Amino acid sequence: MQRLFIIELQSEWIKSRSTSLYKDPFLLEDKIKSLSAEKILEIFLKAWHPIIELEQITIHSLAEALRYWKNLPPIKERWSEFPPPEPRAEPASREELIKEKILSEKGFSEELEALWNELKLRARIEGSSGKIRYWDFIGADTYNETVYRAYMTSFLVTYGYAELELHPLEMEIYVKPYRKQAERRRRRQQLISVPIAISYEDWRRWKEAKNEQK
């Protein structure tokens, strides 16, 4: 009984393959390998039916084009719809910072030396482990003075007078002064740029938190 059932299934399988024009892939592969390149090209050209599309300008499309250009506003009116380009932000020079009273005309090296001494003193008194929070050091009574102190602190780090310590988990940045200028040691290390935004909103939040502590 089982043998008859298997034969019946095989018969159905053969009928299905024959009605669907099934071809064994291995037989097809052997067949293709036995054909020459010219014969394969001939078969391809017989089976290839490319789609061709013909486009042409009609009287109706010309009339639509003329109507479009006739109703189009002048260039001056069309350009007025576009907003004026936004001015590009460029880094301010030291002369511009002095003009805006962010920097003073005092000698740059003298200012840097004074800020370095202040950093060493405050890190020892107000900070811990020889470092102080970045905003606690640069923060001042006015926003302009805060920007000035952040500007000068960047030179302290660049010239090897101090270093920045980043604490991502605590979302804090610390400034740690060196006892001596560490310019030679810095040259052996890989320099990493740390951009820090000093916005007016950040300064105002720091100022309010400082007043609450008092």
Sequence and secondary structure as in RCSB ss.txt:
>XXXX:A:sequence
MQRLFIIELQSEWIKSRSTSLYKDPFLLEDKIKSLSAEKILEIFLKAWHPIIELEQITIHSLAEALRYWKNLPPI
KERWSEFPPPEPRAEPASREELIKEKILSEKGFSEELEALWNELKLRARIEGSSGKIRYWDFIGADTYNETVYRA
YMTSFLVTYGYAELELHPLEMEIYVKPYRKQAERRRRRQQLISVPIAISYEDWRRWKEAKNEQK
>XXXX:A:secstr
 HHHHHHHHHHHHHHHHHHTT   HHHHHHHHHHS HHHHHHHHHHH           HHHHHHHHHHHHHS  H
HHHHTTS           HHHHHHTTSS SS HHHHHHHHHHHHHHHHHHTSBTTBEEHHHHH  SSHHHHHHHH
HHHHHHHHTTSEEEEEETTTTEEEEEE SS  HHHHHHS          HHHHHHHHHHHHHH 
